[in-house]
Every structure is written in C-alpha cells, then in structure tokens.
C-alpha cells in the first residue's frame, strides 16, 4: 500500500450487533473508554463532557495528559469529531492541529456500522502502521463491549 505520510489517514469500519445508542455509550462513557483506550496504552483514559467545543484530554495510567483536543462536531448516536492539538498543553479556544478523529455511526435493524477515520497528519510509515494496528484492536474491543 502506497501511503502519503504527509497526509496519513487510518480508516476503519466494522459492523456491531448492537444499537447505535449502545455503541455511542461505549465510545464516550468512562467505564468503557478506559477499556478500549487501553488498546492504545495500558491504563489510559479520557476526560471530557463531550459537548461541542469541550476539551478532550487523554491521560496515561498515572494521570499525565499525553494528547489533548476539542470536540469539533457532535451529533449524538451519529457523529463525533475530535480535533487534537500539536502540543498537549494547548487548550480551547486555540485551533487544533492536523490530527483529527471522526467516529460515524449508522444503524439499521439494530445493527450499527461504526466508521473511524484518524487523520494523523505527517507521520512516518512505522507510526502509520502501528496506528492502523492499534485501531484494529480498539475497534474489536468497542465491538465486544457493545455486544456484551
């Protein structure tokens, strides 16, 4: 696969045998985000109230912030876009950098398709490949948590 590392984007999608409301809960509720977020880093968790313009801060197991961003767009049970800062100490109203995550949900007959787009910005191929694998693992964990 030829990847433009200046505009590296991970795209993942999968079917989940659960209603969009349940998948949404797994995406945003702390008891679940700690589990699927752990696919990226042991013990990591996110703090946010998930309102438009609100801060989103991912912290490691010791509570140290390692990435921060802002809710750029949100449509409950349908769409969440988080723009991340290049510097973890940045806060709103500063504009986010190139790194952005989009979570899109569509439900049909009680089954949800979750699509995740992680726009990484300029990264090397190894970083891109690692991110792609981590998103595979996270999507699988989100599916498990949503279906249980």
Secondary structure, DSSP 8 states (H G I E B T S, - for coil): ----GGGEEEEEEEEESS-HHHHHHHHH-HHHHHHHHTTTSTT-EEE----TT-EEEEE-TTS-EEEEEEEEEEETTTEEEEEE-SSTT--TTS---S-EEEEEEEEETTEEEEEEEEEEES--HHHHHHHHHHHHHHHHHHHHHHH-
